[in-house]
């Protein structure tokens, strides 16, 4: 099922984040992988969204996602 793919997606995205730690898009996608997973962690989603915002502060979708996860 789709829910079973989130852990694998997070593993691949973490590897990508390790290779390119300054990539805001990867951090954002990691946040989405946590947020959309029925068994995901909202705190981790907020942390990844926060990193994306720190890397690209002017990006409105990243800021909105961070605000959504922080609530």
Residue, then its C-alpha position, 0 to 999 in steps of 0.5 A: x500500500x501507499x502507507x508502506x512506501x513512506x519509510x522507504x521514501x524517507x530513507x532515500x530522502x535522508x540519503x539525499x539530504x546527507x549528500x546535499x545538506x543545503x537543499x531546501x527542496x529535499x528538506x521540504x520533501x522529507x517533511x512531507x514524507x513525515x506529515x503525509x504518513x499515517x504513522x509519521x511524526x509531526x515533530x519531525x515534519x516540523x523540524x524538516x519544514x523548519x530547515x527548509x524555511x531556514x535555507x529558503x526563507x522567502x519560499x511561501x509553500x515552505x513557510x506554510x508547511x512549517x506553520x501547519x506542522x508547528x500547530 
